């Protein structure tokens, strides 16, 4: 019989849409019957992709092991704007949905580099001890939302259509892709919303080597070992 309490490392878990990062962490904790489980790099419920899960001693190494850039693929739709800057939020404005493609392509390079990015109203960052999303849900406008220095290493717009496109971004830790899309929308004076987001890379972890939760469940039910490309052991 395999005792998963003897495992120490990081699981490259693929988080599905509709669940929180904390939900995934608690699920792994119950599944493996271990107490020390944590995740590195929160994903919003509407997002999917890589969610690094540290187990046992692996929780202590999450921050240091995962130093490096992150990569995302997002789908953007023009014509509306929400309070959360993604498709989960309340629609605030509806308008023109035709993208000036030449203008959009001409300004994408302006967002490559290091700059201070606004923090979305709906985010987990704290101001005066209170998480911003809690204030936003209560209808309280926080005017002194902090900015964070971020770096966009690369940004590519592809699959450009009349009212939508795909965006691929490699960026530093702490970058909000939905805020990046909102800033691009402001630059071209058009309402746009991020309606899908996939995290494809976190430092050394890549989406091709991640494991879906149902595959992990099958391994545990069959009392199989956790190994392979989806499990990293920094202690080896």
N, C-alpha and C positions, 0 to 999 in steps of 0.2 A: 504493500500500500504506500502511496506517495503522500508525504507530509509537505504541504506547500509552505508551511512555516519555515522550512529549511531553504526556501528560495529568497535570494536577495538580488534585486536588479530593477530594470525598467521595462514595462510592457508597452509596446508600441500599439496602442489600442485605437481602432477606428471608431470615433464617436458618431452615432447616427443623428439625424435631424430630430428635434423634438424633445430631447432630454438635456439636462444641464450637466456640466462637468462634475459637479458634486454628486449627482445621481449616478454617474458612471463609476466614480470612486467608491461610493457606498455599495454599489452592485458587485464590484470586484472584491471588496472586503467581505461581503457575505458569501460570495461564491467560493473564495479560497479559504474562508474561515480563519482569517488573520486580522490582527488589530491595526498594524502599522501600514496604512495605505494612503497615498497622497497623489495629487496630479500636478503637472507642471504646465502652466500656460492655459488659462481659462478660455474655453470656447463658448460663445453665446448659444442658447438652445437652438436657434434657427440655423446655426452653422454645423458643418460636419468635417470629418477628417481626423488627422493625427491628434490624439490626446495622450501624452506620455503619463503612464501610471507607475509610480514608484511603489515597490512592495518591500516591507521589512527594512533592511539597511539601505535599500535603494532610495528611500524617501529622503535620506540625508544628502544624497548626491544629485538630486534632481536639478537644483539650481546650477551647480558647477558643471555637470555633465551636459546640460542642454544650452550652454553658452554658444551663441552663434545666431545666424539669421534664420528667419522663418519665411516660408513661401506660401502664397495663397492663389487660388483661382476663384474669381467672383463673376457673377452675372449681374448686369446692370440694366434696368429698364427706365426709360425716360417717360415723362408725362405726369408724374406725381411725386409728392414729397410726404414723408411721415415724421412723426415726432421722435421715433427711435432711430431714424435713418436707415431702417431696413424694412422688409415687407411685413414684419410682425406688428408694426406700430399703427397708430391712428393716422389716417390720411389727413394732412393739413391743407394741401393744395393740389389741384388738378389743372393741367394746362397743356400747352403745346408739347407734343411728343416727338417732333421731328428733329433729329440730331444734325447739326451742321458738321458733317464728317471731317471736312478739311480743317475747320477750326479746332475740333477736338484733337485731331492728330497733331496739330501744330503746337498745342500747349502741353502735351503729355510730358515733355522733357523738363518742364518747369517744376515738376513734382519729384524729380530725382535729385537726391542729395540729403543734407541734414538740415532740419528746421524744427521749429516748435509747433506742435500740433495741438489744436483744441481738444478738450476732453468732451465727449458726447454727454448730453444731459442724462441719458439712460446708460449709465455705466456703474461699475462697482467701486470706483475710486471714491475716497472719502473727502469731504470738506467739513471742517469743524466737527469731526467725529461721526458724521452721518454719510452713508452711502448715497451717491448722487441719484441713483434710480429710485430710491425711497422718497427723496424730495420731489422728484419728477412725478411720481405716481400720486403724490399728495397735492399736485398742482403748484408746488413752490418753485419759483424760478431762482436758481442759484447763479448770480451774475459773476462771481469771482471763481468760476471753474478753473482749475489749474491747467496749465499747458505742459506738455512733456516733449523733451527733445527726442526726435526719432530720425531714423535714416532710411530712405528708400534707395536701395541699391540698384534695383531695376524695375521698370514698369512698362508693360506692353499691352496695347489695346488691339484686340483681334476679333474676328467674327463680327465686324462692324456692320450693323444694319440700320434701317431708317429710324428705329426707336429703341434699339438695344445693342449691347456689345458685351464681350467678355474681357475681363481685365486680369492680367497676371502680374503679381507683385512679389518681389523679394525685399524684405524689410527687417528692421531691427526689432528687438523685443519691445512690447508696449505700444506698437502701432495699431491704431484703429482703422481697419479697412473701410468701414462704413463712413467714418469721418473723412477719409481720403476721397471717397466717391463724392461726398457732399461738397468738399472743397473744389473738386473738379467741376461739379455741377454749377457751383457759384461762378467759377471762372468763365464758363461758356454761357452763363445766364439761362440755364434750363433746369427745371426740376428733374432729378434723377434719384433712383433708389436702388440700393443693393438688395437683390431678392434671392441670391444664393451665394454661399461662401463655402469653399472647401480648403482646409489647410493641408497642404501637400508635403511640407517639410518643416521639421523643427531640428535645427542643428544637424546632428548625425542621423536623425531618424527620417525615413522617407515613406511616403504613403504606399508605395509598392510593397513594402515589407511590413505593413501593419496587419493586424488581425481584427476581424469583426467579432462583436460580442457573442454572436451565436456559435462561431467557430471555437472561441475560448470556452464557452459553456460545454460544447461537445467534448473537448479535451478533458475537462474536469470530470464530466459525467462518466467518461471512459477510463478515468484514473490514469491519464497519460501525462508524460512529462511536459513541462513548459520550456520549450527551447526553440531553436530555429532563428530565423532572421527577425522575428517580431519581439524577441526577448534579449535585452542587452544586460550584460553583467559587468559593470565597471570594475568589479573586484577581482576579475580573472587576471 
